[in-house]
Amino acid sequence: MTAIVVRPIRFTDSIAEMRHFLEVLGMRARIESESGTWVDMVAGAGMVALHSAAESTTGATAGETRLSFEADDVGALASRLRTHDVADISVHDEAYGVVLTCTDPLGDPITVDGRSTDLYGYRMHQPRPNGRWRVMPVRFTSPLGPYGEFLQALGLVRRGKPNDYYVIHAGPDTTGQVGLHYVYAHDLPLVPGPAAVHLTFETDEALEPVADRLTGHGYSDATITTESFGSMLTVTDPDGRQCQVHTPPAADD
């Protein structure tokens, strides 16, 4: 099975500021463009790509996050997706490498970039991220609906017991995970837009020192709350969007 990495894309007019924010959390840059319009930020598991909103060709607006992935063999992945009847699969060459596009069960476009070895116009770093952090973008849809099957076709598996309001799909240790959250009419989803994703993380670190680290760097609204499902930290990122950091659920959840 071809390896796949969870890599949501944040479109932003504040790449330097978003990079600093993610570095405070514990992420580090892996690849950045010499033009300053793109940077991959790596966690212990998964990545976040920062993309200049002004340079977007998809109509994405500043502060919007979209679900995307990186794979080591997009041709093999395309073949697997076809066996699962995923819609609108296309594989094509771009200036930066081979790209797979398809349509997810919500009717939104999903992009999977092939892992490129051509660094023309880019700089490669040797990142040493905090290994206790996992990227976990959240899509708002039925946790037990067809989106879970779509993620499984991509190569992720459901973690823990089925749950009718929230479920996590994860790959191997270094690939990140995706959360699916039931949509409550009164207050969710937390992000606008039909294809929008909530930028969320999971960490084994205690949340109190994470909050102290954030407030020490000027993110003064970092707040910890405890719910029935566990503790989470909420903070406003440089794009003015709410970002959440969760502790892992209990083993029997």
C-alpha positions in Angstrom: 0.0 0.0 0.0 1.4 3.4 -1.0 2.2 5.7 2.0 0.1 8.8 2.4 0.6 11.8 4.7 -2.2 14.1 6.0 -1.3 17.6 4.9 -4.0 20.2 5.1 -3.3 23.5 3.3 -3.8 26.8 5.0 -4.3 29.6 2.5 -2.9 32.8 4.2 -1.7 36.3 3.6 0.5 35.9 6.6 2.9 33.1 5.9 5.7 34.3 8.1 3.3 34.8 11.0 1.5 31.5 10.6 4.9 29.8 10.3 6.0 31.3 13.6 2.7 30.2 15.2 3.2 26.6 14.1 6.8 26.7 15.3 5.6 27.8 18.8 3.4 24.7 18.8 6.4 22.5 17.9 6.3 22.2 14.1 9.3 22.8 11.8 9.7 23.8 8.1 10.6 20.9 5.7 10.3 22.6 2.2 9.8 26.2 1.4 9.6 28.0 -1.9 12.3 30.6 -2.7 9.4 33.0 -3.7 8.0 32.8 -0.1 4.6 31.6 -1.3 4.7 28.0 0.1 6.1 26.2 3.1 5.5 22.7 4.5 5.5 22.6 8.3 6.1 19.1 9.8 4.8 17.7 13.1 5.7 14.4 14.7 2.8 13.0 12.5 1.4 14.9 9.5 2.1 18.3 8.0 0.5 21.7 7.4 1.2 23.4 4.2 1.1 27.2 4.1 0.1 28.6 0.7 -0.1 32.3 -0.3 -3.8 33.1 -0.7 -3.0 35.7 -3.2 -1.3 33.1 -5.4 -4.1 30.6 -5.1 -5.7 29.5 -8.4 -8.6 27.7 -6.7 -10.4 30.7 -5.3 -9.3 30.0 -1.7 -9.5 33.0 0.7 -7.1 34.0 3.4 -7.6 31.9 6.5 -9.2 29.0 4.7 -7.9 25.5 5.3 -8.5 22.7 2.9 -7.9 19.0 3.3 -5.1 17.6 1.1 -2.5 14.8 1.3 0.9 13.8 0.0 1.7 10.3 -1.3 4.8 8.5 -2.5 3.0 6.9 -5.4 -0.1 8.7 -6.7 -0.5 6.2 -9.6 -0.9 3.3 -7.2 -3.2 5.4 -5.1 -5.4 6.3 -8.1 -5.7 2.6 -8.9 -6.8 1.9 -5.3 -9.3 4.7 -5.3 -10.9 3.5 -8.5 -11.6 0.1 -6.9 -13.5 2.1 -4.2 -15.6 4.0 -6.7 -14.1 7.4 -5.7 -15.4 10.1 -8.1 -13.5 12.2 -10.7 -10.1 10.7 -10.3 -7.4 12.4 -12.3 -3.6 12.2 -12.3 -1.6 14.9 -14.1 1.8 16.6 -14.1 2.3 20.1 -12.6 5.5 22.1 -12.5 6.2 20.8 -9.0 5.4 17.2 -9.6 2.6 14.6 -10.2 -0.8 15.5 -8.7 -3.9 13.3 -8.1 -7.3 15.1 -7.8 -10.6 13.5 -6.9 -14.0 14.4 -5.4 -14.8 13.5 -1.8 -18.2 12.3 -0.6 -19.3 15.9 0.2 -18.7 16.9 -3.4 -15.5 18.8 -2.7 -12.2 18.6 -4.5 -9.3 16.7 -2.8 -5.7 17.0 -3.9 -2.9 14.5 -3.3 0.6 15.6 -4.3 3.2 13.1 -5.2 6.3 13.3 -3.1 8.7 15.3 -5.3 12.5 15.1 -5.5 12.8 18.1 -7.8 13.7 21.1 -5.6 14.1 23.7 -8.3 12.8 26.9 -6.8 12.5 25.4 -3.4 14.7 24.9 -0.3 14.9 21.7 1.7 15.4 21.8 5.5 16.2 19.0 7.9 13.4 19.5 10.3 13.4 18.3 13.9 9.8 18.7 15.0 8.3 18.0 18.4 7.4 14.3 18.0 4.6 14.6 20.5 2.4 16.6 18.1 0.0 15.2 15.4 -1.8 17.1 12.7 -5.6 16.4 12.9 -7.7 18.5 10.5 -11.4 18.1 11.2 -14.2 17.9 8.6 -17.8 18.4 9.7 -19.9 15.5 8.4 -21.5 12.3 9.7 -18.7 10.4 11.5 -20.3 7.1 10.5 -21.2 8.1 7.0 -19.4 7.6 3.6 -16.5 10.0 4.5 -14.9 7.4 6.7 -14.9 4.9 3.8 -13.3 7.5 1.6 -10.5 8.0 4.2 -10.0 4.3 4.4 -9.7 4.1 0.6 -6.9 6.7 0.9 -5.1 4.5 3.4 -6.2 5.7 6.8 -8.0 3.5 9.4 -10.5 4.3 12.1 -9.0 4.7 15.5 -10.9 3.5 18.5 -14.5 2.5 18.8 -17.2 3.9 16.5 -18.8 7.1 17.8 -21.9 8.8 16.4 -20.6 12.4 17.0 -16.8 12.2 16.5 -14.3 9.7 15.1 -10.6 9.9 14.2 -9.0 8.2 11.1 -5.3 7.8 11.3 -2.4 6.3 9.3 0.9 4.9 10.5 2.7 6.9 13.2 4.2 9.6 11.0 1.3 10.3 8.7 -1.2 12.3 10.8 -4.9 11.8 11.2 -8.3 13.3 10.2 -11.2 13.9 12.5 -14.9 13.7 11.4 -17.3 15.7 13.6 -21.1 15.6 13.6 -22.6 18.9 12.6 -24.8 20.4 15.4 -27.2 22.9 14.0 -26.7 25.5 16.8 -22.9 26.0 16.7 -21.1 23.9 14.1 -19.2 23.9 11.8 -16.6 26.2 13.2 -15.4 27.3 9.8 -17.2 28.7 6.8 -17.1 27.4 3.3 -18.3 24.2 1.6 -14.8 22.6 1.6 -13.4 24.2 4.7 -11.5 22.3 7.4 -10.9 23.2 11.0 -7.2 23.3 11.8 -6.8 21.0 14.8 -3.9 19.2 16.5 -3.5 16.4 19.0 -0.6 16.3 21.5 0.8 14.2 24.3 2.2 17.3 25.9 0.4 18.7 29.0 -1.8 21.6 27.8 -0.8 24.0 30.5 2.8 24.5 29.3 1.6 24.7 25.7 -0.7 27.5 26.8 2.1 29.2 28.6 4.3 28.9 25.5 1.6 30.5 23.4 0.9 33.4 25.7 4.6 34.0 26.1 4.7 34.6 22.3 1.8 36.9 22.3 -1.1 34.5 21.7 -2.9 35.8 24.8 -6.3 34.2 24.3 -5.0 30.6 24.7 -7.6 28.9 26.9 -7.9 25.4 28.2 -11.3 23.8 28.7 -12.4 20.3 29.9 -15.3 18.5 28.2 -16.7 15.0 28.6 -14.4 13.8 25.8 -11.3 15.3 27.4 -9.3 18.6 27.5 -8.6 21.0 24.7 -6.8 24.3 24.2 -8.3 26.9 22.0 -6.3 29.8 20.5 -6.7 32.4 17.7 -4.1 32.0 15.0 -2.5 34.9 13.0 -5.2 34.6 10.4 -7.9 35.3 13.0 -9.1 31.7 12.9 -9.8 29.5 15.9 -7.3 26.7 16.3 -7.8 23.8 18.7 -5.3 21.4 20.4 -6.7 18.2 21.9 -5.3 15.6 24.3 -5.6 12.0 23.1 -8.9 10.3 23.9 -8.9 7.6 26.5 -7.8 4.2 25.2 -11.3 2.7 25.4 -13.0 5.7 23.6 
